[in-house]
């Protein structure tokens, strides 16, 4: 069961969530789903209903068909994302959290 529809769906959900810069908690809030449920979906271990698929699609602002790709989508960070990761990856977790909160506030004020 290496390559199945739930695994591909989970990869697509993760791809669009990360592309939007959201945590599983943020997607969960937007879709009215528990963050651990989002994690199970992303790992391809949860079978979901059509209603849940619709909630995810609307929250991620993509078509349902975008989530049901034939081929698994793999997220590849941009050069700028790699630079940001490089700055914080070796820092203590409390600094990573502070950097995340700071950037989140900045983008809240400036939009996307």
C-alpha angles and dihedrals in degrees: 000000000000096000113032136144094259092053091049091046090050092049090050092049090050091046095053093040093053091042087058090048093241131143121225087258092056093049089046091055092048093048096037090240130127114260092234088054089053088052092051091049092049091051090051094238098114125074108216135201126244088250091057090047089054092049091052092046093051093044093050091043093232134117118265087241089060088061093048099060120162091226125050113255115226119198115228116190118235121240090261092051089051090051092051091047090049091055096052107026097090096039123102115272092249089060091047090052091048091050091049092050092046093051091044090055092047092053092044088061097042101036125218 
